[in-house]
């Protein structure tokens, strides 16, 4: 059993992560900017404030003491929700403050939310190959994605400075809850509506599984993993979609009928990640 801080705990993915870590027997303390009813496992925080972020890594009086691991999910979650400057300042500062605070507090196990956007979304410039994976250089195409790329670069250097440190970046696909799946059959009407992320998604419960497995991952240093569900959001075959929407882009493996084009092979191999939920079970 570990003491784990989860930032962005009240978000779409955060709620699933908190539930999963508790099921695994960990003591979880929630950090978020949202005003909610008082709770002994929750502290409201502005992570862009270095003092607050640093303090939280050492514990909060009457809430929790020492921290064994940090799951950092808090962010403005997508481009366009705030101005470019506000998105950059909030997300970059919050992540630096969490990483720096963890290091100062002696916390060496950090898992955080990177993003599928660093792969080149919305793929107006076609990807180098399909399925996309972690092997080619990041291609940020938005201010939001640029921050995600810079966060990964920062994590690489922090781990170089401190060989005992582990920071895992999970490049999550578009997070979905069960209630979202009723709309999925309509995607078949227009394949281009979801072309922007190669028709990918991640069930929040499987996203939480990936976090739990990344926390248990033993090697030190930095690593990155694409985290998506095993299938696409479409009924149409993946190979047909790739050929029709990305003609000329090499398909480097034989695709299963509905196989994701956001490769999760690395996460399967190293983390033992295996999606358990699909929209097809609910529609």
Secondary structure, 3 states (H helix, E strand, C coil): CCEEEEECCCCHHHHHHHHHHHHCCCEEEEEECCCCCCCCCEEECCCCCHHHHHHHHHCECCCECCCCEEEECCCCCCCCCCCHHHHHHHHHHHHHHHHHHHHHCCCCEEEEEEEHHHHCCCCCCCCCEECECCCCCCCCCCHHHHHHHHHHHHHHHHHHHCCCCEEEEEEECCEECHHHHHHHHHHHHCHHHHHHHCCCCEEHHHHHHHHHHHHHCCCCEEEEEEECCCECCCCCCHHHHHHHHCCCCEECCCCCCCECCECCHHHHHHHCCCCCCCHHHCC
